[in-house]
Amino acid sequence: MSNAASTRADHEIIINAVPQGARVLDVGCGDGVLLKRLKQERNAIVRGMELSQAGVNACVAKGLSVVQGDADLDLALYPDDSFDIVVLSRTIQATRKPEMVLKQMHRIGAKAVVSLPNFGFWQVRLSLLLNGRMPVTQGLPDSWHETENLHLCTLLDFDDLAKQSGFDLESVTRIAAGKASAPSRATSNVLNWLSEEAVFVLKRAWMPTR
């Protein structure tokens, strides 16, 4: 395992959420580190979508099947039920239309695994309260004018959006200071307060109107 991979606590949780041999689409797959591990450790049938050409090139160099695409536009090209699991790691907040992205994930996969930074984390709230400026933390490392994040939210906000998009919550796992806690079956105010980031495992509950 590379040092880069070992620093991603969300990757460990995502890998554990994927059954052996599952068909997986990783949306916003970056340089393919997670995809490669899913292929090696879970024997998954993996596909990726990545916006940047540099990321696509890195994935191809690893022997991975990845296409260049925009989650906001190109998920619509996949047929219904193309995958068992659709993964979105640290990407949902950078999309232009998060609800539409979730609904497309819901359509093409029976389950979704989503990791995201939490704007409801206590250090973020305290920094904003005391300094009166957009916070910079380990989970949100970029200044407001340099970040790729378009739609920051709290865990409670995301939980609501996932339900509106047709998902039930299977589990949510808190991450703080790079360490994961035991998974929970519900998103609570306490979890929202203590999570620097989190990983949601979602399962299809009903088909929303599109």
Secondary structure, DSSP 8 states (H G I E B T S, - for coil): --HHHHT-HHHHHHHHHS-TT-EEEEET-TTSHHHHHHHHHH--EEEEEESSHHHHHHHHHTT--EEE--HHHHGGGS-TT-EEEEEEES-GGGSS-HHHHHHHHHHHEEEEEEEEE-TT-HHHHHHHHHH-S----SSS-S-TTT---S----HHHHHHHHHHTTEEEEEEEEEETTEE---BSS--HHHHHH-SEEEEEEEE------
